[in-house]
Amino acid sequence: MLTIALVLALALAGYLLATTLRYEERAAWTEDQARQIGAELATTRTELEGTTAELEAVRVQLDTAQARITELADEKAQVGDDRETQRQLADYQQRISEAAGTVASALERCVQGQDTLIGYLNNPTAYDPAQLVQFGTDVDGLCASATTANQTLQDELAR
């Protein structure tokens, strides 16, 4: 019986030794896997930190680029505003010049007509009275035209 107990004890000891060796192998494998995973984790964290730093740098560059784009858009809008102002000014100057030319021309016709009428009135007996009256009415029309042209110029200048 002792022999059977010894054989059973040896069998149990052999079984326990084999199980222990398998657990040791399993523990060594698990430890190797944990070390590999830990090394990969450390590498991944380092890469993540680098990527995060790059991302932050890109965000700063994007903010700078957006600010510059906004500045350029503002500058372009200002240039457009300046061009529109210059165009309006040129248009205004052209209208004023045309109105001033019209006034000058109308005043010239008025003055010439009055000078001619004064010459006719200095010797009224040499001319037909009806024609003198008609010429006086014509000169009044020329001067009224000059007055209207002058009022148009004044209105344009008041804008």
KEDOTOR-553293 format. One record per residue: residue number from 0; x, y, z of N, C-alpha, C in turn. Coordinates in pm, 1 decimal. Example, Ala and Ser with C-alpha at 12.3 -4.5 7.8 and 13.67 -1.06 7.14 Angstrom:
2
 num     n.c1     n.c2     n.c3    ca.c1    ca.c2    ca.c3     c.c1     c.c2     c.c3
   0   1319.0   -569.0    780.0   1230.0   -450.0    780.0   1320.0   -330.0    780.0
   1   1285.0   -225.0    708.0   1367.0   -106.0    714.0   1290.0      3.0    787.0
***
This chain:
159
 num     n.c1     n.c2     n.c3    ca.c1    ca.c2    ca.c3     c.c1     c.c2     c.c3
   0     78.2   -113.3      0.0      0.0      0.0      0.0     86.5    125.3      0.0
   1    186.8    110.0     71.0    282.3    220.2     73.2    337.0    242.9    -68.8
   2    353.5    136.4   -136.8    406.7    146.5   -271.6    303.3    217.4   -359.9
   3    179.0    183.2   -341.0     73.8    244.1   -422.6     66.4    393.5   -387.1
   4     77.4    423.2   -258.3     72.3    561.9   -215.3    192.1    636.6   -270.1
   5    308.0    567.9   -268.9    427.8    631.9   -321.5    412.3    655.2   -471.1
   6    356.4    556.9   -543.9    337.7    570.0   -688.5    238.0    682.5   -714.4
   7    131.5    687.3   -636.2     31.3    793.0   -653.6     91.4    930.0   -621.0
   8    175.0    930.7   -515.1    238.0   1056.1   -476.6    334.3   1101.3   -586.4
   9    408.8   1004.3   -642.4    501.8   1038.2   -750.3    424.4   1081.2   -875.1
  10    314.1   1014.0   -903.1    232.6   1050.0  -1018.9    176.1   1190.1   -999.4
  11    127.7   1215.2   -875.7     74.2   1348.7   -845.9    184.0   1453.8   -853.7
  12    301.1   1418.1   -801.7    414.3   1510.7   -806.8    453.7   1536.2   -951.3
  13    453.5   1431.4  -1037.0    486.5   1446.4  -1178.8    383.5   1534.8  -1249.4
  14    255.9   1509.4  -1214.0    149.2   1590.1  -1272.1    163.3   1737.1  -1232.2
  15    187.2   1760.1  -1104.1    203.5   1895.9  -1053.1    326.1   1962.2  -1114.0
  16    435.3   1883.2  -1132.2    556.1   1938.2  -1193.2    527.7   1977.5  -1338.1
  17    458.3   1890.3  -1411.3    425.6   1919.3  -1550.9    334.2   2041.0  -1560.7
  18    235.3   2049.5  -1472.5    142.2   2163.8  -1472.1    216.4   2292.0  -1437.4
  19    306.4   2284.3  -1340.5    384.4   2400.6  -1301.1    471.1   2447.6  -1416.6
  20    533.4   2353.9  -1486.7    617.7   2390.7  -1600.5    533.7   2458.3  -1711.3
  21    413.7   2404.1  -1733.6    326.3   2466.3  -1835.0    283.0   2607.0  -1792.3
  22    251.3   2623.2  -1663.3    214.8   2756.1  -1612.3    333.1   2851.2  -1620.8
  23    452.6   2801.4  -1595.5    571.8   2886.0  -1605.6    593.5   2929.1  -1751.4
  24    575.6   2832.4  -1843.8    589.0   2865.0  -1985.6    481.8   2966.9  -2027.1
  25    358.6   2941.6  -1979.0    246.7   3031.4  -2010.7    272.4   3171.0  -1952.2
  26    322.9   3174.4  -1829.0    353.8   3301.5  -1763.0    466.0   3373.2  -1838.1
  27    568.2   3299.5  -1883.5    678.8   3359.9  -1958.1    627.4   3414.8  -2091.0
  28    541.0   3338.5  -2158.4    482.8   3383.4  -2285.6    396.7   3507.9  -2262.9
  29    315.4   3503.7  -2159.2    228.6   3617.5  -2126.3    312.5   3740.0  -2092.2
  30    421.0   3718.2  -2018.4    509.3   3829.4  -1983.2    575.4   3887.1  -2107.2
  31    619.6   3800.5  -2201.8    677.6   3847.6  -2328.0    573.7   3928.7  -2407.4
  32    452.1   3875.9  -2412.0    344.3   3947.4  -2482.3    317.4   4083.0  -2417.1
  33    315.1   4086.1  -2284.4    291.6   4211.6  -2211.4    404.1   4310.8  -2239.6
  34    528.3   4262.2  -2244.4    641.2   4351.0  -2274.1    630.2   4406.5  -2416.4
  35    594.2   4319.5  -2511.1    578.5   4364.7  -2649.4    465.8   4468.7  -2659.6
  36    354.2   4438.7  -2594.7    241.1   4532.5  -2596.8    280.9   4663.7  -2528.7
  37    354.9   4653.9  -2417.3    402.4   4773.8  -2348.0    494.2   4856.0  -2436.5
  38    585.6   4787.9  -2509.0    677.0   4858.4  -2599.0    598.4   4924.4  -2712.0
  39    500.9   4852.9  -2768.2    416.4   4910.1  -2873.6    337.3   5028.9  -2819.9
  40    286.9   5015.8  -2698.4    212.2   5125.5  -2636.2    301.1   5247.9  -2618.0
  41    423.5   5225.9  -2571.9    516.8   5337.5  -2553.2    547.7   5403.7  -2687.2
  42    568.6   5321.7  -2790.7    594.8   5375.3  -2925.1    473.5   5452.1  -2976.3
  43    356.3   5395.0  -2957.3    232.7   5459.8  -3003.1    210.7   5591.4  -2930.4
  44    238.3   5594.4  -2799.2    223.5   5719.1  -2723.1    320.8   5825.3  -2773.1
  45    444.1   5783.1  -2802.6    543.1   5877.5  -2855.0    497.3   5932.0  -2990.3
  46    449.6   5840.2  -3075.8    399.1   5883.6  -3205.9    279.1   5976.2  -3190.2
  47    191.1   5944.3  -3095.1     73.3   6026.8  -3069.7    114.0   6166.6  -3023.9
  48    213.5   6173.2  -2936.0    260.8   6303.8  -2890.4    318.6   6383.7  -3006.2
  49    395.6   6316.8  -3092.8    451.1   6384.4  -3210.6    341.0   6431.0  -3304.3
  50    243.2   6344.3  -3328.2    131.9   6378.8  -3416.5     49.6   6492.6  -3357.7
  51     29.2   6489.3  -3226.2    -45.3   6596.2  -3159.1     28.1   6729.1  -3173.3
  52    161.5   6725.6  -3157.8    240.9   6847.5  -3173.6    231.6   6899.2  -3317.5
  53    238.5   6809.0  -3414.4    226.0   6848.9  -3554.9     87.4   6906.9  -3582.5
  54    -14.7   6841.6  -3524.7   -152.0   6889.7  -3542.4   -167.1   7031.2  -3485.9
  55   -110.0   7054.7  -3372.1   -117.0   7188.2  -3311.3    -44.2   7290.2  -3399.6
  56     70.4   7250.0  -3454.7    143.7   7340.5  -3544.8     60.4   7370.1  -3669.3
  57     -6.2   7269.1  -3722.6    -91.1   7287.4  -3840.2   -209.1   7378.6  -3805.9
  58   -266.0   7362.0  -3687.2   -376.7   7449.3  -3644.9   -330.3   7594.6  -3636.4
  59   -211.6   7614.7  -3582.8   -157.6   7750.5  -3574.6   -138.4   7806.4  -3715.7
  60    -83.2   7724.1  -3805.5    -64.2   7768.3  -3943.6   -199.0   7798.3  -4009.6
  61   -298.7   7714.0  -3982.7   -432.1   7735.4  -4038.9   -490.9   7866.1  -3987.3
  62   -478.5   7890.6  -3857.8   -528.4   8016.8  -3800.6   -458.0   8135.9  -3865.3
  63   -325.3   8123.7  -3882.7   -248.3   8231.3  -3945.8   -293.9   8250.6  -4090.1
  64   -312.1   8139.8  -4161.3   -354.7   8147.9  -4301.3   -495.1   8209.0  -4310.9
  65   -585.0   8168.1  -4221.6   -720.0   8224.2  -4224.0   -717.6   8373.6  -4194.1
  66   -635.4   8413.8  -4099.5   -623.4   8556.3  -4067.9   -569.7   8632.6  -4188.5
  67   -471.2   8576.4  -4257.3   -412.9   8642.5  -4374.7   -514.8   8648.8  -4488.1
  68   -590.2   8541.1  -4505.3   -693.6   8539.9  -4609.5   -796.2   8649.2  -4581.1
  69   -833.6   8662.5  -4455.9   -928.6   8767.4  -4417.4   -869.0   8905.0  -4445.1
  70   -741.5   8923.4  -4410.6   -674.8   9051.1  -4437.9   -673.8   9080.5  -4588.1
  71   -639.3   8978.2  -4667.7   -634.5   8997.5  -4812.7   -773.1   9028.5  -4868.7
  72   -874.7   8960.3  -4816.0  -1011.6   8987.5  -4861.3  -1050.7   9130.6  -4826.3
  73  -1012.7   9175.7  -4706.0  -1041.4   9313.9  -4666.1   -968.2   9411.8  -4757.2
  74   -840.0   9380.4  -4786.4   -762.4   9467.7  -4874.8   -825.2   9472.7  -5013.6
  75   -867.1   9355.9  -5063.5   -928.2   9351.0  -5196.3  -1058.5   9429.9  -5196.7
  76  -1137.0   9414.5  -5090.8  -1261.7   9490.2  -5081.4  -1233.1   9639.8  -5077.6
  77  -1128.8   9678.1  -5003.8  -1092.1   9820.0  -4996.0  -1049.0   9871.6  -5132.8
  78   -970.8   9789.8  -5205.5   -929.0   9829.4  -5340.4  -1052.0   9845.2  -5428.8
  79  -1144.6   9750.2  -5416.2  -1268.9   9760.2  -5493.4  -1346.6   9885.6  -5457.0
  80  -1352.7   9915.5  -5327.0  -1420.3  10037.5  -5282.2  -1350.3  10160.7  -5338.4
  81  -1216.4  10159.9  -5333.4  -1140.0  10272.2  -5386.5  -1165.1  10289.1  -5537.0
  82  -1168.5  10177.6  -5607.7  -1193.2  10184.2  -5752.1  -1332.8  10240.9  -5779.7
  83  -1429.9  10193.7  -5702.3  -1566.5  10242.6  -5720.4  -1573.5  10391.3  -5688.5
  84  -1504.0  10433.3  -5583.8  -1500.4  10575.3  -5548.6  -1436.3  10655.8  -5660.8
  85  -1325.5  10604.3  -5715.7  -1258.4  10673.7  -5825.7  -1348.1  10680.1  -5949.0
  86  -1419.3  10571.4  -5976.2  -1510.1  10569.3  -6091.0  -1621.6  10671.4  -6071.7
  87  -1677.5  10675.5  -5950.4  -1783.3  10771.6  -5922.7  -1730.9  10914.9  -5931.8
  88  -1609.9  10936.2  -5882.0  -1549.7  11069.3  -5889.7  -1526.7  11110.2  -6034.7
  89  -1475.8  11018.3  -6116.0  -1453.5  11048.4  -6257.5  -1586.4  11078.1  -6326.8
  90  -1689.5  11000.6  -6293.7  -1822.1  11022.9  -6350.8  -1874.4  11160.2  -6308.7
  91  -1856.7  11192.1  -6180.4  -1900.4  11322.2  -6128.6  -1826.2  11435.9  -6199.2
  92  -1693.6  11420.2  -6212.8  -1615.1  11523.5  -6279.4  -1658.3  11541.1  -6425.1
  93  -1691.1  11430.7  -6489.9  -1735.9  11438.8  -6628.1  -1869.3  11513.4  -6636.9
  94  -1963.2  11481.1  -6546.1  -2092.5  11550.2  -6546.4  -2074.8  11700.0  -6519.4
  95  -1986.5  11731.7  -6423.5  -1962.5  11872.5  -6390.3  -1899.1  11944.8  -6509.1
  96  -1803.2  11878.3  -6573.0  -1737.7  11940.2  -6689.4  -1837.6  11964.9  -6801.8
  97  -1922.7  11867.1  -6828.0  -2023.6  11883.7  -6932.5  -2119.9  11996.7  -6897.7
  98  -2163.5  11999.9  -6771.2  -2256.5  12105.7  -6729.2  -2188.8  12242.4  -6738.2
  99  -2062.4  12250.4  -6695.8  -1989.1  12377.9  -6702.8  -1971.2  12421.3  -6848.8
 100  -1944.0  12326.6  -6936.3  -1931.7  12357.8  -7079.3  -2062.9  12409.3  -7135.8
 101  -2171.5  12346.2  -7095.2  -2302.8  12390.2  -7141.1  -2332.9  12531.7  -7092.0
 102  -2300.0  12559.8  -6964.5  -2321.8  12693.2  -6908.8  -2237.5  12795.7  -6984.4
 103  -2110.5  12764.2  -7004.8  -2021.9  12858.1  -7073.9  -2072.6  12886.3  -7215.6
 104  -2113.8  12780.8  -7285.3  -2163.1  12798.6  -7422.1  -2291.9  12881.3  -7423.2
 105  -2384.0  12851.2  -7331.1  -2510.9  12925.1  -7325.0  -2485.8  13070.9  -7288.0
 106  -2395.7  13095.3  -7193.6  -2363.7  13233.8  -7156.3  -2300.4  13308.1  -7273.5
 107  -2215.7  13241.6  -7346.9  -2151.6  13303.3  -7463.8  -2256.7  13344.3  -7566.4
 108  -2353.9  13255.4  -7595.0  -2460.9  13287.8  -7689.9  -2546.0  13403.8  -7637.8
 109  -2573.5  13401.3  -7504.1  -2652.3  13509.0  -7443.3  -2580.8  13643.4  -7458.2
 110  -2452.3  13646.4  -7424.4  -2374.3  13771.2  -7431.0  -2365.5  13820.6  -7575.5
 111  -2338.4  13728.3  -7669.0  -2330.2  13768.9  -7809.5  -2464.8  13824.8  -7857.8
 112  -2573.0  13758.7  -7820.0  -2706.9  13805.0  -7858.4  -2735.5  13941.9  -7799.0
 113  -2699.9  13962.6  -7672.3  -2723.1  14093.1  -7609.6  -2638.2  14201.0  -7676.5
 114  -2512.4  14167.0  -7707.7  -2426.5  14264.3  -7777.1  -2486.4  14303.1  -7912.3
 115  -2533.3  14202.5  -7984.8  -2594.1  14229.6  -8115.5  -2720.4  14313.6  -8098.7
 116  -2804.5  14278.6  -7998.7  -2928.0  14353.1  -7974.0  -2896.6  14498.2  -7936.8
 117  -2794.5  14519.0  -7854.3  -2754.4  14655.2  -7816.8  -2712.4  14732.7  -7940.9
 118  -2639.6  14667.4  -8031.6  -2599.7  14732.6  -8157.5  -2720.8  14770.6  -8240.0
 119  -2820.6  14682.3  -8246.2  -2941.9  14710.0  -8321.2  -3019.0  14824.5  -8256.6
 120  -3023.2  14825.8  -8123.2  -3101.1  14928.2  -8053.1  -3032.4  15064.6  -8058.5
 121  -2903.3  15069.4  -8084.2  -2833.9  15197.0  -8101.3  -2881.3  15269.2  -8228.2
 122  -2929.6  15194.7  -8323.3  -2980.9  15252.5  -8448.6  -3111.3  15180.5  -8482.4
 123  -3217.7  15199.5  -8401.3  -3341.0  15123.0  -8421.1  -3415.7  15159.2  -8549.7
 124  -3393.8  15274.7  -8602.2  -3467.2  15312.8  -8722.7  -3419.0  15236.5  -8846.2
 125  -3302.9  15175.6  -8835.7  -3249.6  15101.1  -8950.3  -3309.9  14961.1  -8959.5
 126  -3386.8  14920.4  -8860.8  -3438.6  14782.1  -8857.6  -3588.9  14782.9  -8842.7
 127  -3649.6  14675.6  -8884.4  -3793.9  14656.6  -8871.8  -3826.0  14637.2  -8723.7
 128  -3919.6  14715.5  -8663.7  -3951.2  14702.8  -8521.3  -3997.2  14562.0  -8483.1
 129  -4070.6  14495.0  -8566.5  -4118.4  14358.8  -8532.9  -4000.1  14262.0  -8524.8
 130  -3902.9  14281.9  -8614.5  -3784.9  14196.2  -8611.4  -3700.9  14224.4  -8487.0
 131  -3694.4  14353.0  -8445.7  -3620.8  14386.9  -8323.9  -3685.8  14321.3  -8201.8
 132  -3817.4  14325.6  -8195.6  -3889.4  14262.2  -8083.6  -3863.8  14111.5  -8085.9
 133  -3872.4  14053.0  -8205.3  -3848.8  13907.3  -8216.8  -3706.0  13872.7  -8177.2
 134  -3608.8  13953.2  -8219.9  -3469.2  13926.9  -8185.1  -3449.1  13942.0  -8034.4
 135  -3514.2  14040.5  -7973.3  -3506.7  14058.6  -7827.4  -3564.0  13936.7  -7754.8
 136  -3674.7  13881.7  -7805.9  -3734.3  13760.8  -7746.9  -3639.5  13642.5  -7762.2
 137  -3574.8  13634.8  -7878.7  -3477.8  13526.0  -7901.9  -3360.1  13536.6  -7805.2
 138  -3310.7  13659.3  -7783.0  -3199.0  13679.3  -7690.4  -3242.9  13644.5  -7548.1
 139  -3366.6  13681.8  -7512.0  -3418.2  13644.0  -7379.3  -3421.4  13491.9  -7364.5
 140  -3457.3  13422.5  -7470.2  -3458.3  13275.2  -7467.4  -3318.3  13219.0  -7447.6
 141  -3220.9  13280.2  -7519.3  -3081.4  13235.7  -7502.7  -3034.6  13256.8  -7358.2
 142  -3068.3  13370.4  -7300.8  -3026.5  13398.1  -7162.6  -3100.2  13308.9  -7063.5
 143  -3226.9  13278.0  -7090.8  -3301.9  13185.1  -7004.6  -3238.3  13045.8  -7011.9
 144  -3193.9  13008.4  -7131.6  -3125.3  12879.7  -7148.2  -2996.3  12877.6  -7067.1
 145  -2923.2  12990.3  -7066.5  -2800.0  12999.6  -6987.2  -2831.9  12989.4  -6838.3
 146  -2940.7  13053.6  -6795.1  -2981.7  13047.5  -6654.0  -3018.2  12904.3  -6615.8
 147  -3090.6  12834.9  -6701.1  -3128.6  12695.1  -6675.2  -3004.0  12606.5  -6668.7
 148  -2910.8  12626.8  -6761.2  -2786.9  12548.2  -6761.1  -2707.4  12574.9  -6634.1
 149  -2704.8  12700.0  -6590.1  -2634.3  12735.2  -6467.2  -2701.6  12668.4  -6346.8
 150  -2833.6  12666.0  -6342.9  -2904.9  12601.1  -6231.8  -2877.5  12451.0  -6230.3
 151  -2870.7  12389.9  -6347.2  -2837.1  12247.5  -6356.6  -2697.1  12222.6  -6301.2
 152  -2603.0  12310.6  -6336.1  -2466.6  12298.6  -6283.8  -2467.2  12312.3  -6131.2
 153  -2539.7  12409.5  -6081.2  -2544.7  12430.3  -5935.1  -2605.2  12308.9  -5864.2
 154  -2708.3  12252.3  -5923.4  -2769.4  12130.4  -5866.1  -2670.1  12015.7  -5863.5
 155  -2594.6  12002.3  -5972.7  -2495.1  11894.6  -5981.3  -2385.3  11915.6  -5877.3
 156  -2344.8  12039.1  -5859.3  -2240.5  12069.1  -5758.9  -2291.6  12045.6  -5616.8
 157  -2418.6  12060.8  -5594.5  -2476.7  12044.6  -5460.0  -2485.9  11897.7  -5420.9
 158  -2476.5  11806.4  -5513.8  -2488.2  11663.0  -5480.8  -2375.6  11617.2  -5397.5
***
